[in-house]
Amino acid sequence: MNIGEWISKRAIIAPDKPFLAEKNRVYDNRQFAAKVNRTARALGHLGVAKGMRIALLLSNSSEFLEIFFACAQTGIIMVPLNFRLAVPELLYILRDSAPEMLIYSPEFAARIAEIKTAGVHTKYYCLTAAQVSGDPVFEDYVEGLESEEPKAAAEVGLPDPLFIMYTSGTTGDPKGAVLTHQNILFGAIHSLLGYGIDRSYKSLVVAPLFHIGALAASVTPIVYAGGSLVVSSFYSASETLETICREKVNYMFAVPVMYQLMANAPEWSESDLSHVHFFISGGAPIPLSVIRKYQDEKGVGFVQGYALTETGRLTSLDLEDSIRKAGSVGKEVFHVDLRIVDDGGCDVRPAEPGEIIVRGPNIFAGYWNKEAATKAAFAGGWFRTGDMGRRDEEGFVYIVGRKVEMIISSGENIYPVEVERALQGIPGIREAAVVGLADSKRGEVVGAFIIREKDALITESAVVSALDGKIACYKIPRKIFFVDEFPRNSGGKILKRILKKRAEENGTEKG
């Protein structure tokens, strides 16, 4: 059974059970299955078949999930686009994945116009409101079609690609992680085994659906278990709290900054969260103070874990250990083998740091169009995460660093080299080095050390302005230091640990 067939099976088992609520729209299992089936038929009529790609530039919506499950039914490979990316970043992804079709929300029409101007040749469909762009309206092709599940032209099974999710590479160029139906199935199985998710769960899908966290934590485990979804976006902490209370949401995945903002919202003190089973925090470490505030004031606990785009969730820190083992990411989930090894590939002793390597049925199939990168990511059947970790005497895993120096800001992955590349393209900048700086709201923010060209007078505000539109806003440095030289080792490599220490000594936090 492929992931798309889950929807049809839910419609058979419990046709009248609520499946999804969004603003003023409510669908039961039968109604949502009919929408998915019509969408799958529309894609077929438009000439999209198994193995072809469809790019989505959509905000959170029922339609996003309708297209996702329709693609899963038919073997079409979905390419979700991060709408926070700048146009040059989107262009790279589109040229690399070569989608047959791009479906976008009307609010992104201006960005689509820029993409067209840059010469990306594909079929463009606006989800609604053709007057915005003049492109065909995708919904017009869906309405009126038969609601029975279409017979797939080709068999779609667990080893087949389900979607390509792009993540930045160490070279600064994005890499498309190919996730299969099997990968997502076992991610759901791990949630059911580890968390006890069942048909009573109602998940608030508020993390953006272009991220692995939303699809693999907010949506697919709940659908697999027979629960229901409430689809929204994190417009404000107050609105999210109100939604949780009004809809009696009992489960949610979000990044730590979202939970912090909710706890500081005016509605916090009056919000009744007694119906919540637990929340999941991911993307960055959640401060112990936030865990305690939810537990002490609302009786709500957190489960945490360690996950990558390429793997989904690898570990889980359960409710009973969330405070006792604060700072840990827990232990590996049931079907995952996890080792911590030295540079020679040998297991390190407890408390000693090493690289985390993993294997299991949830590990991705490889990087799209990047055979060399895929080969380099695996060693003897084990996926090399590039993250440094250690185990304590009880077997709990702690992340202690990242070989590739990735920065995680509000759940977004940022690699220093892509920011450095953008900085060094600005006139007046000779060289740049980027590090992650601690931030109480976002986990980390970008800090940049810059050496100016001789006699250049470029200022901090000018640097920030020059980056606007070149890279995503969350990658733009929050703190800039102008220096005359960088500390280097004997080989000339910049010693970023020294730069980071200097920044921390000078006080770096900035809202």
C-alpha positions in Angstrom: 0.0 0.0 0.0 1.5 3.4 -1.0 1.0 6.6 1.0 -1.8 7.8 -1.3 -3.9 4.7 -0.7 -4.1 5.6 3.0 -6.7 8.2 2.1 -8.9 5.7 0.3 -8.5 3.2 3.2 -9.6 5.8 5.7 -12.7 6.5 3.7 -13.6 2.8 3.7 -12.9 2.2 7.4 -14.5 5.3 8.9 -16.2 7.4 6.1 -17.9 9.9 8.3 -15.0 10.5 10.7 -13.6 14.1 10.6 -10.4 14.3 8.5 -9.5 18.0 8.1 -10.7 21.4 9.3 -9.4 24.7 7.8 -11.1 28.0 8.6 -14.7 27.5 7.4 -14.1 24.2 5.6 -14.6 20.8 7.2 -14.1 17.4 5.4 -14.7 13.9 6.7 -12.7 11.0 5.4 -15.0 10.3 2.5 -15.1 13.9 1.3 -11.4 14.3 1.5 -10.8 11.1 -0.4 -13.1 12.4 -3.1 -11.1 15.6 -3.4 -7.8 13.7 -3.6 -9.2 11.3 -6.2 -10.4 14.3 -8.4 -7.0 15.9 -8.0 -5.2 12.7 -9.1 -7.5 12.5 -12.2 -6.8 16.2 -13.0 -3.1 15.6 -12.9 -3.4 12.7 -15.2 -5.5 14.7 -17.7 -2.9 17.4 -17.6 -0.2 14.9 -18.7 1.6 14.3 -15.5 2.5 10.7 -14.8 4.6 8.5 -12.5 8.2 9.7 -12.1 7.5 13.3 -13.2 7.8 16.1 -10.8 5.3 18.8 -9.6 6.6 21.8 -7.7 4.3 23.5 -5.1 4.7 27.1 -4.0 1.8 27.0 -1.6 1.0 28.1 2.0 -0.6 25.6 4.4 -3.9 24.6 3.0 -6.2 21.6 2.4 -5.2 21.9 -1.3 -1.5 21.3 -0.5 -2.4 18.0 1.1 -4.9 17.1 -1.6 -2.1 17.4 -4.2 0.4 15.6 -1.9 -1.8 12.5 -1.5 -2.8 12.7 -5.2 0.8 12.6 -6.2 1.4 9.7 -3.8 -1.5 7.7 -5.4 -0.1 8.1 -8.9 3.7 8.0 -8.4 4.2 11.7 -9.2 7.1 13.2 -7.2 6.2 16.3 -5.3 8.8 19.1 -4.9 7.6 21.4 -2.1 9.2 24.9 -2.3 10.1 27.0 0.7 8.3 30.2 0.1 10.7 32.0 2.4 13.5 31.5 -0.1 14.7 34.4 -2.3 14.0 34.0 -6.1 17.6 33.1 -7.0 17.4 30.2 -4.5 14.1 29.0 -5.9 15.5 29.2 -9.4 18.3 26.8 -8.5 15.8 24.2 -7.1 13.5 24.5 -10.1 16.3 24.1 -12.6 17.7 21.1 -10.7 14.4 19.2 -10.2 12.9 20.2 -13.7 9.2 19.9 -12.7 6.6 19.2 -15.3 4.3 21.7 -13.5 4.4 24.4 -10.9 1.2 25.1 -8.9 1.3 28.3 -6.7 -1.0 30.2 -4.4 -2.2 33.7 -5.7 -0.1 35.5 -3.0 3.1 34.3 -4.7 2.1 35.6 -8.2 4.7 38.3 -8.1 7.5 35.8 -7.3 6.3 33.5 -10.1 6.5 36.4 -12.5 10.2 36.8 -11.6 10.8 33.1 -12.0 9.2 33.2 -15.5 11.4 36.2 -16.4 14.4 34.2 -15.5 13.5 31.6 -18.1 12.3 28.6 -16.1 10.2 26.7 -18.6 7.4 24.6 -17.1 3.6 24.7 -17.0 2.4 27.2 -14.5 -1.0 26.9 -12.7 -2.4 29.3 -10.2 -4.3 27.4 -7.5 -7.2 30.0 -7.7 -7.8 33.5 -9.0 -6.5 33.5 -12.6 -6.9 37.3 -12.8 -3.8 37.6 -10.6 -1.5 36.2 -13.2 -3.3 35.0 -16.3 -2.2 31.4 -15.7 -4.7 28.6 -15.9 -6.5 27.9 -12.6 -5.7 24.5 -11.3 -9.0 24.1 -9.4 -10.9 24.5 -12.7 -9.4 21.2 -13.9 -10.4 19.4 -10.7 -14.0 20.4 -10.4 -16.5 18.0 -11.9 -14.2 15.0 -12.2 -15.2 11.6 -10.9 -14.6 11.1 -7.2 -13.6 7.4 -7.5 -9.9 6.6 -7.0 -8.3 6.5 -10.5 -6.6 3.3 -11.6 -2.9 4.0 -11.6 -1.2 3.6 -15.0 1.8 2.1 -13.3 2.2 0.3 -9.9 3.3 2.6 -7.1 5.1 0.9 -4.2 7.0 1.6 -1.1 10.4 1.9 -2.8 9.2 4.7 -5.2 10.1 8.3 -4.6 7.3 10.3 -2.8 8.8 13.8 -2.7 12.1 15.7 -3.1 12.8 18.1 -0.2 15.7 20.5 -0.7 18.2 21.2 2.0 21.4 23.3 1.8 24.6 21.4 1.1 28.0 22.0 2.5 29.0 23.7 -0.8 26.2 26.1 -0.4 24.2 24.6 -3.3 20.9 23.0 -2.2 20.6 19.3 -2.4 17.3 17.5 -3.1 16.8 14.7 -0.6 14.6 12.0 -2.3 12.2 10.6 0.3 10.3 7.4 -0.6 6.9 6.0 0.5 8.8 3.6 2.7 10.6 6.4 4.5 7.4 8.1 5.4 5.6 4.9 6.4 8.3 4.0 8.9 8.3 7.6 10.2 4.6 7.1 11.0 5.2 3.7 12.5 7.8 5.2 14.8 5.3 7.8 16.0 2.7 5.2 16.7 5.2 3.0 18.5 6.9 5.7 20.5 4.1 8.1 21.2 1.0 5.9 21.2 -0.7 8.0 18.6 -4.2 6.7 17.8 -7.4 7.7 16.1 -8.3 10.1 19.0 -5.4 12.5 18.0 -6.2 15.9 16.5 -3.1 17.6 15.1 -2.7 21.3 14.5 -0.7 21.6 11.3 0.9 25.0 11.8 4.5 24.3 10.9 5.0 25.0 7.1 4.2 22.0 5.0 7.3 22.5 2.8 9.3 21.2 5.8 9.9 17.6 6.7 8.7 18.3 10.3 5.2 19.3 9.2 4.7 16.4 6.7 6.4 13.7 8.8 5.3 14.8 12.3 2.1 16.9 11.9 0.3 15.1 9.1 1.3 11.5 8.0 1.4 9.8 11.5 -2.0 11.2 12.3 -3.5 10.1 9.0 -1.9 6.6 9.4 -3.5 6.3 12.9 -6.9 7.5 11.8 -6.9 10.9 13.6 -7.8 14.3 12.2 -6.0 17.5 11.2 -6.6 21.2 11.7 -4.7 23.1 9.0 -3.5 26.7 9.7 -0.3 28.8 9.6 1.5 30.5 12.4 0.3 34.1 11.8 0.4 35.0 15.5 0.9 33.3 18.8 -2.5 34.6 20.0 -4.3 33.1 17.0 -2.6 29.8 17.4 -3.5 29.6 21.1 -7.1 30.4 20.3 -7.2 27.7 17.6 -5.8 25.1 20.0 -8.5 25.9 22.5 -11.4 26.3 20.1 -10.7 23.1 18.1 -9.6 21.1 21.2 -6.3 20.3 19.5 -4.4 17.6 21.5 -1.2 17.3 19.5 1.1 19.7 17.7 4.6 19.9 16.1 6.3 23.3 16.1 9.7 24.8 16.5 10.8 26.2 19.9 10.3 29.9 19.0 6.6 29.2 18.4 6.1 27.7 21.8 8.0 30.6 23.4 5.8 33.2 21.6 2.6 31.4 22.7 3.8 31.3 26.3 4.3 35.1 26.2 1.0 35.9 24.5 -1.7 37.8 26.4 -4.1 34.9 26.1 -1.7 32.5 27.7 -3.0 32.8 31.3 -6.6 32.2 30.3 -5.9 29.4 27.8 -7.2 26.0 28.9 -4.8 23.3 27.5 -6.1 20.5 29.7 -7.1 18.5 26.5 -3.6 18.4 25.1 -1.9 15.0 25.2 1.5 16.5 24.5 3.4 18.8 22.1 6.4 18.0 20.0 9.3 20.4 19.6 11.8 20.1 16.9 14.2 21.9 14.6 16.3 23.3 17.5 16.8 22.7 21.2 13.9 23.9 23.4 15.0 25.8 26.5 14.3 24.1 29.8 12.6 27.2 31.0 9.9 26.8 28.3 9.5 23.1 29.1 8.9 24.0 32.8 6.5 26.8 32.0 4.2 24.5 30.0 4.5 21.7 32.5 4.1 23.8 35.7 1.4 26.3 34.4 -0.6 24.2 32.0 0.3 20.5 32.7 1.5 20.0 29.2 4.7 18.0 28.5 7.0 17.9 25.5 8.6 15.1 23.5 11.7 16.0 21.6 13.9 14.3 19.1 16.6 14.5 16.6 15.7 14.5 12.9 17.1 15.4 9.5 15.5 16.1 6.2 17.2 13.0 4.9 16.0 10.7 7.7 13.0 12.0 9.5 13.1 11.4 13.2 16.0 9.3 14.5 15.7 9.7 18.2 13.0 10.5 20.8 13.2 12.1 24.2 10.0 11.0 25.9 7.8 12.9 28.3 9.1 11.3 31.5 12.6 12.3 30.7 12.0 15.7 29.2 13.3 17.6 32.3 15.6 14.9 33.9 17.5 14.6 30.6 17.1 18.2 29.3 19.6 18.8 26.6 19.5 15.3 25.3 17.7 14.2 22.1 16.8 10.9 23.7 17.4 7.4 22.3 17.1 6.0 18.8 13.6 5.0 17.7 12.6 1.4 17.2 13.7 0.6 13.6 16.8 2.9 13.6 20.3 1.7 14.3 22.5 4.6 15.6 26.2 4.6 16.2 28.6 7.3 17.3 32.0 6.8 15.7 35.5 8.3 15.4 37.2 9.4 12.2 38.2 5.8 11.6 34.6 4.5 11.8 35.0 2.8 15.2 32.5 3.3 18.0 33.5 5.7 20.7 33.1 5.2 24.4 30.2 6.7 26.4 30.7 10.4 27.0 33.2 10.7 24.1 32.1 12.7 21.1 32.0 11.3 17.6 30.0 11.5 14.4 26.5 10.2 14.4 25.8 7.6 11.7 22.5 5.8 11.2 20.7 3.2 9.1 17.1 2.1 8.9 14.1 2.0 6.6 13.4 5.7 7.1 16.8 6.8 5.6 16.4 8.6 2.3 17.1 7.1 -1.1 19.8 9.7 -2.1 20.3 13.2 -3.4 18.5 14.1 -6.7 20.9 14.5 -9.6 23.9 14.3 -7.2 25.4 10.8 -7.4 28.8 11.9 -5.9 27.1 13.6 -2.9 25.0 10.5 -2.3 28.0 8.2 -2.4 29.9 10.5 0.0 26.9 10.5 2.4 27.0 6.8 3.0 29.8 4.5 4.4 29.2 0.8 4.4 25.5 1.2 4.3 25.4 3.8 7.1 24.3 7.4 6.5 26.8 9.9 7.8 24.8 12.7 9.4 27.8 15.1 9.8 26.6 15.8 13.3 28.7 15.3 16.3 27.2 13.6 19.3 27.8 11.6 22.5 26.0 9.1 24.7 25.8 9.2 28.4 26.0 6.1 30.6 22.2 5.5 30.2 22.4 5.6 26.4 20.8 9.0 25.9 22.2 10.9 23.0 23.4 14.5 23.1 24.2 16.6 20.0 27.5 18.4 20.7 28.3 20.1 17.3 28.1 19.9 13.6 30.9 19.0 11.3 29.4 21.1 8.6 28.9 24.1 10.9 25.2 24.3 10.1 23.2 27.0 11.9 19.6 26.3 12.9 17.5 29.4 13.3 13.8 28.9 14.3 13.9 25.4 12.7 15.5 26.6 9.4 18.8 25.1 8.4 21.5 27.7 7.4 24.9 26.7 6.1 27.5 29.5 6.6 29.1 29.1 3.2 25.9 30.2 1.4 25.7 33.4 3.5 29.4 34.0 3.0 29.0 33.6 -0.7 26.3 36.3 -0.8 28.3 38.6 1.5 31.4 38.3 -0.7 29.4 39.4 -3.7 28.8 42.8 -2.2 31.1 45.5 -3.4 33.4 46.7 -0.6 33.6 43.3 1.1 36.9 41.5 0.7 36.2 38.4 2.8 33.5 37.1 5.2 33.1 34.4 7.8 29.8 33.4 9.3 29.0 31.7 12.6 25.9 30.8 14.6 25.2 32.9 17.6 23.0 31.9 20.5 19.6 33.6 20.6 16.9 33.0 23.2 14.0 33.2 20.7 15.4 31.5 17.6 17.9 29.1 19.1 20.6 30.6 16.8 21.0 33.5 14.5 23.6 34.4 11.9 26.6 36.4 12.9 29.0 37.7 10.2 32.6 38.8 10.5 33.6 41.0 7.6 36.9 42.3 6.2 36.3 45.4 4.1 38.2 46.2 0.9 40.8 48.9 1.4 39.2 52.3 1.9 35.7 50.9 1.6 33.1 52.5 3.9 30.3 50.0 3.8 28.2 49.9 6.9 26.1 47.3 8.7 22.9 48.7 7.4 24.3 48.8 3.8 25.3 45.1 4.1 21.8 44.1 5.3 20.2 46.1 2.5 22.4 44.5 -0.1 21.4 41.0 0.9 17.7 41.7 0.7 16.3 39.5 -2.1 19.6 37.7 -2.5 19.1 35.2 0.3 16.1 34.3 2.5 15.5 36.8 5.3 16.2 34.3 8.1 19.8 33.9 6.6 20.6 37.6 6.8 23.1 38.3 9.6 21.6 39.7 12.9 25.0 40.8 14.1 27.9 42.1 12.0 31.5 42.6 13.1 34.0 44.5 11.0 37.5 43.2 11.6 40.9 43.8 10.0 41.9 40.1 9.9 40.8 36.6 10.8 42.4 34.1 13.1 43.8 31.2 11.0 45.5 28.0 11.5 48.8 27.1 9.8 47.0 26.0 6.7 45.2 29.3 6.4 41.8 28.1 7.5 39.7 30.6 9.4 39.3 29.5 13.1 35.6 30.1 13.5 35.5 28.8 17.0 37.7 31.8 18.0 35.4 34.2 16.1 32.4 32.8 17.8 34.0 33.1 21.2 34.8 36.7 20.5 31.3 37.4 19.5 29.9 35.8 22.7 32.3 37.8 24.9 31.1 41.0 23.3 27.4 40.1 23.9 25.6 39.0 20.7 21.9 38.7 21.4 19.7 40.8 19.3 15.9 40.6 18.8 
